[in-house]
Amino acid sequence: MTSLHRPRRRRLGAVAGALGLLAALLATGTANATPGTEDPPATEEITENDRKAVETAIAEGDIPGVGEIVHSKNITHLANVPKGSLTGTNSDLAFQGRYAFAGNYDGFVIYDIRRPASPRVVTEVYCPGAQNDISVHGDLLFLSVDSSRSDDSCNSTALPATHPEAWEGMRVFDISDKTAPRYVAAVETPCGSHTHTLVPDRRDIYIYVSSYFPHPTYPDCQPPHDGISIVKVPRKAPEQAEMISFEVLFPDGGYPGSPGTATSGCHDITAYPKLKLAAGACMGDGILMDISDPAKPRVLDRVQDPEHFAFWHSATFSQDGSKVIYTDELGGGGAATCNERTGPEYGANGIYHITGKGDQRKLDFQSYYKIPRHQADTENCVAHNGSLIPAKGRDIMVQSWYQGGVSVWEFTDSASPEEIGFFDRGPVSDERLTFGGTWSAYYYNGYIYSNDQAGLDVLRITDRRTNSARSVWLHELNAQTQPSYR
């Protein structure tokens, strides 16, 4: 693969106009995200004329070639560690000390990142269960299981969701020995665990379990399923982990929407423990919560955007907690929504200000941000997981966009967000819509780590706007448990 600093022209009319893969979905300006579509979708054939249009665009320099790497001048690609024995879909990332922990639908990988330009695999743990959303705290590692398994073990097999003995929920590992993680607990939760969020307390670790796909055998998971499961893990006795409550966040049923977009639980929650706040992305609603009592979160405000947002996916606070970025996973992660046809306000981020005080705090919409680089219609692309780059006096975020690559963008001026850097790997295919790209991209102790389907990428940004972030050093980072960088 070659690496170029070549500037990207915005014109992609030949590609966007030629391919009609999303015409039906986007006829009304939005597309439904179907629960479970974060599993790799089947490839989709395109016509010979469409394929030639993509080839022409690549030849003219509009988009990188298949597998080709392009990036802005302020981004350096330091390393790529290809997938090893775990060949499933790469998912989320967490960090602790000199280690990075990478989720994969087949289990998880621990990397030694003491030398970011030469990361090495410490161990690979086979423990299948989509999507293995991952986080770490102290000597514990947590995995979300949102696929029906024969039991809670790592040797389980897949079962139909209707099977009366199907198991889904949270797994807990002891990682005091990074070379030999030890499985210590499992907690079954209603509707499984698509994602989860840690809220550490003095004695216990609370886990907000987000799950939204109605499970036919769980009574608590029948529509409208308007809450989250809360699991408590005693720090000194993690084997005693248990679900302590199911908190209803939408007693009125939430946004009714259409199938796949109606609120029925949450997709993801980001907590900011220092501020005792959490932001939930809940399919049809964005919510702001008070978590002063982590066992009893309270909704302060909720917003909807039926005109532009199809699927509220995740959230990120600004450093001072005065803003929240919500992402819209238009098309469920498997569609090509970064083309000219879709436009700049769909499959994007929404920037909200938090106004008022106490229980009167509200979410106030400001603007949208979407990568300014059109992608081919063979590339699944939409706003996905990211984190802050803790630059002094600025609001800057790094974010994954699947095959749209990694985007570094600034929202200090909430009304005029702009991209300030990018890293992009060319299409997986120029013949058909094929799943690929980066799932999560996070900034940790001076470097950007991206869990791409092509493996773990390590990037460095050198820019006057972000250089001050190098002085910020964390011992641990779970992006959904936002630290106070100050």
FENUR-V305516 format. One line per field, one symbol per residue. ss: DSSP state (H for helix, E for strand, - for the rest). burial: # if it has 16 or more other ideal C-beta (glycine too) atoms within 10 Angstrom, else .. A space follows every 10 residues. Layout:
ss = ???
burial = ???
//
This chain:
ss = --EE------ --HHHHHH-- ---------- ---------- ---EE--HHH HHHHHHHHH- --------EE E---EEEEEE E--------E EEEEEE--EE EEEE--EEEE EE---HHH-E EEEEEE---- EEEEEEE--E EEEEEEEEE- -------E-- ------EEEE EEEE------ -EEEEEEE-- ----EEEEEE ---EEEEEEE --------HH H-----EEEE EEEE---HHH -EEEEEEE-- ---------- -------EEE EEHHH-EEEE EEE-EEEEEE -------EEE EEE------- -EEEEEE--- --EEEEEE-H HHH--E---- --------EE EEEEE--HHH -EEEEEEEE- --------E- E---EEEEE- -----EEEEE -E---EEEEE -------EEE EEEEE----- -EEE---EEE EEEE--EEEE EE--EEEEEE E-----HHHH H----EEE-- E-----
burial = .......#.. .#.###.##. ##..##...# ########## #....#...# #.##..##.. .#####.### ##.####### #.#..#.### ######..## ########## ###..#..#. .#.##.#### #######.## #########. .#.#.#..#. #....##### #####..#.. #.######## ########## ...####### #####..#.. #..####### ###....#.. #.#..##.## ...##.#..# ########## ###.###### ########## #..#..#.## ###.#..### #########. #.######## ########## ##..###### ##.#...... ..#..##### #.######## ########## #..####### ########## #..#..#.## ########## ########## #####.#### #########. #.#.##..## .#...##### ###.#.
//
